[in-house]
């Protein structure tokens, strides 16, 4: 994969042995972003793809209690 639009990634806890799991954000424009949950083991597995409206996401982050 060519990660040209990869803006942010973080490692997550993998549930199986010999796996690496990452949460990756790819930004395509000022309004659109995709979030991918990717698992590397013997194969590359993309578990989840979430289309995110960036303006909406900022509002959620502003008012979310973490």
N, C-alpha and C positions, 0 to 999 in steps of 0.2 A: 504494500500500500504506500502511496505517496502522501505523506502527512503535511502537505503544504498548508492546508487550512486548519490544522490542529492548533488550537489555542491553549487548551488546558487539559491536563490529564493527571490522574492520581491513582495510586495503586490501592486496590481493595483486598479484603481478606478472601482468599480462595477456600472453598469448602473441600476440595479434593487435593490429594497429594500430586506433586509435579504439575501444578497449574499456576498460572499467573493471571490475575484478573485486574482489568483497568477500566476506569470511568473516564471517557474522553469526550471533549467538546470540540466540534468543528464549526467555525463561524463562516457563513457564506455571504452575508450582507449585514447591513445595520439592523435588520429586522429578523433575519432567520438564522437559526443555529440548530444543529443536530447533536444529540447526545447519544453516544454509543457505549454499550457495555460489552467489552471484548475480553475473551478468555483465550489464552495461549496455553496449549498443552502439546500433544503431538500434532494437532490440527489447530487452525485458527477458527474460532467460533465467535460470531457476532450474535450475542444473546438478545439484545434489545436495541432498537433505534427509536428515539423520541424526537419529534420535531418540536422545536421550542421557538416561540415568538419572544424575542429578546426584550422588548418593552414590557411585556407581561411578566417575564421572569424577574426583571428588576423590581417590579411592584411586589411580587411574592417575597423576594429576598429582603426588601425593606421592612415588611410587616411580619415576617416569619419569626417565631421565637425558637431559637436553636439551643 
